[in-house]
Amino acid sequence: MKFMPKQFTSKKPKLTFSIDEDDFEAYAVLPARKFAIFADSVDQLRRAGTDYSGPDKITLTFDQTITTILDAIELALTEDSAQRIAARISDADNPVDVNTLTSLLTWLLEEWGLAASDEARPTLPLSDSSSG
């Protein structure tokens, strides 16, 4: 009998999604180094979240939170898709808002099997200013 070695693959088809009329692509698998950076970003968001009270809780400004979310998302997207998302977060005529970014990050975590839908949503830190 011939020995058949266990085979592994990291190659999977890209994930596709749309925001409004624009189509985007995300990687179904990240290279290990990129994934580590991605995971660190997601962990920062978790520790800064309004419902987290662990001893390692951190404080992020709203701008830092958005930057961290976008940085994580950009790691997951193809270069072209990342550039177009980055452009749209400042485009008043064709915007991508915070809720869409957090929904996208949640979806990526779910697609990668890293979280169930009820535990994946990053909770944004409370604003430092009142709604006066």
C-alpha positions as CSV (number, residue, x, y, z in Angstrom):
1,M,0.0,0.0,0.0
2,K,1.3,3.4,-1.0
3,F,1.6,6.0,1.8
4,M,-0.5,9.2,1.1
5,P,0.8,12.2,3.0
6,K,-1.7,14.6,4.6
7,Q,-2.2,17.5,2.3
8,F,-3.0,21.1,3.4
9,T,-4.1,24.1,1.4
10,S,-4.4,27.7,2.2
11,K,-5.7,28.7,-1.2
12,K,-9.4,29.4,-1.2
13,P,-11.5,31.6,-3.5
14,K,-11.8,35.3,-2.5
15,L,-14.9,36.5,-0.7
16,T,-17.0,39.0,-2.6
17,F,-19.4,41.6,-1.2
18,S,-21.0,44.9,-2.3
19,I,-21.5,48.2,-0.6
20,D,-24.1,50.2,-2.5
21,E,-23.3,49.7,-6.2
22,D,-19.6,48.9,-5.7
23,D,-18.3,45.3,-5.6
24,F,-15.3,44.4,-3.4
25,E,-13.1,41.4,-2.8
26,A,-11.7,40.1,0.5
27,Y,-9.3,37.2,1.1
28,A,-10.8,34.0,2.4
29,V,-7.4,33.3,4.1
30,L,-4.8,35.8,5.3
31,P,-1.1,35.0,5.4
32,A,-0.1,34.2,9.0
33,R,1.8,37.5,9.6
34,K,-1.1,39.6,8.2
35,F,-3.6,37.6,10.2
36,A,-1.6,38.3,13.4
37,I,-1.8,42.0,12.8
38,F,-5.5,41.7,11.9
39,A,-6.1,39.8,15.2
40,D,-4.3,42.4,17.2
41,S,-6.5,45.1,15.7
42,V,-9.7,43.2,16.5
43,D,-8.4,42.6,20.0
44,Q,-7.8,46.3,20.5
45,L,-11.4,47.0,19.5
46,R,-12.7,44.3,21.8
47,R,-10.7,45.8,24.8
48,A,-11.9,49.3,24.0
49,G,-15.5,48.3,23.6
50,T,-18.2,49.7,25.8
51,D,-19.2,46.3,27.1
52,Y,-15.6,45.2,28.0
53,S,-14.5,45.6,31.6
54,G,-11.4,43.4,31.9
55,P,-8.2,44.6,33.6
56,D,-6.6,45.2,30.2
57,K,-9.3,47.6,29.0
58,I,-8.0,50.4,26.8
59,T,-9.4,53.7,25.7
60,L,-9.5,54.7,22.1
61,T,-10.8,58.0,20.7
62,F,-13.6,57.7,18.1
63,D,-11.0,58.5,15.4
64,Q,-8.6,55.8,16.7
65,T,-11.5,53.3,16.7
66,I,-12.4,54.1,13.1
67,T,-8.7,53.9,12.1
68,T,-8.3,50.6,13.8
69,I,-11.4,49.2,12.1
70,L,-10.3,50.4,8.7
71,D,-6.8,49.1,9.2
72,A,-8.2,45.6,10.0
73,I,-10.5,45.7,7.0
74,E,-7.8,46.9,4.7
75,L,-5.6,43.9,5.7
76,A,-8.5,41.6,4.7
77,L,-9.2,43.2,1.3
78,T,-7.4,43.0,-2.0
79,E,-5.3,46.1,-2.7
80,D,-7.9,47.6,-5.2
81,S,-10.8,47.0,-2.8
82,A,-8.9,48.4,0.2
83,Q,-8.0,51.6,-1.8
84,R,-11.6,52.1,-2.8
85,I,-13.0,51.6,0.8
86,A,-10.3,54.0,2.1
87,A,-11.4,56.6,-0.5
88,R,-15.1,56.2,0.4
89,I,-14.7,56.8,4.1
90,S,-14.0,60.5,3.3
91,D,-16.2,60.9,0.3
92,A,-19.4,62.8,1.1
93,D,-21.0,62.0,-2.2
94,N,-20.3,58.2,-2.0
95,P,-19.7,57.5,1.7
96,V,-19.1,54.4,3.7
97,D,-20.3,55.0,7.2
98,V,-19.2,53.6,10.6
99,N,-22.1,51.1,10.8
100,T,-21.2,49.7,7.4
101,L,-17.5,49.3,8.4
102,T,-18.4,47.5,11.6
103,S,-20.9,45.3,9.8
104,L,-18.2,44.5,7.2
105,L,-15.7,43.6,9.9
106,T,-18.3,41.4,11.7
107,W,-19.1,39.6,8.4
108,L,-15.4,39.0,7.8
109,L,-15.0,37.5,11.3
110,E,-18.0,35.3,10.7
111,E,-16.8,34.2,7.2
112,W,-13.5,33.2,8.6
113,G,-15.2,31.2,11.4
114,L,-13.6,33.4,14.1
115,A,-16.9,34.4,15.8
116,A,-20.5,33.6,15.8
117,S,-22.8,36.4,14.6
118,D,-23.9,37.3,18.1
119,E,-20.4,37.8,19.4
120,A,-18.5,39.4,16.5
121,R,-19.8,42.9,16.4
122,P,-17.2,45.4,17.7
123,T,-18.7,47.7,20.3
124,L,-17.6,51.2,19.8
125,P,-16.3,53.3,22.7
126,L,-18.6,55.9,24.0
127,S,-17.9,59.4,22.7
128,D,-16.0,61.8,24.9
129,S,-18.3,64.6,24.2
130,S,-22.0,65.0,25.2
131,S,-24.7,65.2,22.6
132,G,-25.6,68.7,23.8
